[in-house]
């Protein structure tokens, strides 16, 4: 239903409008709201945030139509106004258009012309709102998605990737903020979210710098994936940087005693990459799954604050590039034999 504000000091116009558009009103295509001058019109605009268009006279007491036009541009730029006036001289038309009027109709009113003008104006308003909505959605998307990913999402390769599941060689890192649960239980929600997001910002920058991507945020932890050449080396470089950057952050105050540290589990190997979720809910997550992923998560639970834990198999691949220390054998879920675990020092 289109909602239209009519602004005119002629007392008979309200009755005339209701008579001429009674069918549209009855069929709930149009709803009319009335005001007798510009001041009253602004009050109606404030009270009715779902207005679509305004029809206004020029010559009115207290506030005329041209002054109203100027005020409307300040208050709601998406509202479009049609001038309906007996003052149809060029000066008035030019002044009205310069102040943002969408169209101009002269009195006495030709109601067929008025209805066509209303339909045309409503069509323009609908188009304008769709454009604004698209811009907002696009800007929101840009806040959460890297520019290279946006370009990829518009490509044929992306369409193919949505339906393609594959076995890949990659490295997964689980990065957890140690003891953050204590803050979430005691601090105000705004403080918790602000602090968590600030830590995530630091971590994400280091992940992206090494060509990785954030697969998902899991509470106060991040799951990151590294693919391509030297994916294990790049994952470890990234996590070393994450640890360093987090430990160099200043102690958080606001009556909260908290020094941030991360515990990290990294594992490399074969895993399935694909769209996983519920089609009926239209919620699919393009992610990686498999034993290598599960092992990375379990290594993270073993890691102490400040530790980067890797498996013996991963150690064999990177021992010439990184300094590591054996921290022992651990029994991991779904593993028949204990796993030898190393800590990456530097």
HELIX and SHEET records of a PDB file:
HELIX    1   1 UNK A   11  UNK A   20  1                                  10    
HELIX    2   2 UNK A   22  UNK A   26  1                                   5    
HELIX    3   3 UNK A   38  UNK A   47  1                                  10    
HELIX    4   4 UNK A   65  UNK A   75  1                                  11    
HELIX    5   5 UNK A   90  UNK A   98  1                                   9    
HELIX    6   6 UNK A  111  UNK A  144  1                                  34    
HELIX    7   7 UNK A  147  UNK A  153  1                                   7    
HELIX    8   8 UNK A  156  UNK A  163  1                                   8    
HELIX    9   9 UNK A  180  UNK A  186  1                                   7    
HELIX   10  10 UNK A  189  UNK A  209  1                                  21    
HELIX   11  11 UNK A  231  UNK A  247  1                                  17    
HELIX   12  12 UNK A  291  UNK A  302  1                                  12    
HELIX   13  13 UNK A  312  UNK A  318  1                                   7    
SHEET    1   A 5 UNK A  30  UNK A  35  0                                        
SHEET    2   A 5 UNK A   2  UNK A   7  1                                        
SHEET    3   A 5 UNK A  53  UNK A  56  1                                        
SHEET    4   A 5 UNK A  80  UNK A  85  1                                        
SHEET    5   A 5 UNK A 101  UNK A 106  1                                        
SHEET    1   B 5 UNK A 213  UNK A 218  0                                        
SHEET    2   B 5 UNK A 221  UNK A 227 -1                                        
SHEET    3   B 5 UNK A 166  UNK A 177 -1                                        
SHEET    4   B 5 UNK A 262  UNK A 278 -1                                        
SHEET    5   B 5 UNK A 283  UNK A 289 -1                                        
SHEET    1   C 7 UNK A 213  UNK A 218  0                                        
SHEET    2   C 7 UNK A 221  UNK A 227 -1                                        
SHEET    3   C 7 UNK A 166  UNK A 177 -1                                        
SHEET    4   C 7 UNK A 262  UNK A 278 -1                                        
SHEET    5   C 7 UNK A 308  UNK A 311  1                                        
SHEET    6   C 7 UNK A 339  UNK A 344 -1                                        
SHEET    7   C 7 UNK A 324  UNK A 330 -1                                        
END                                                                             
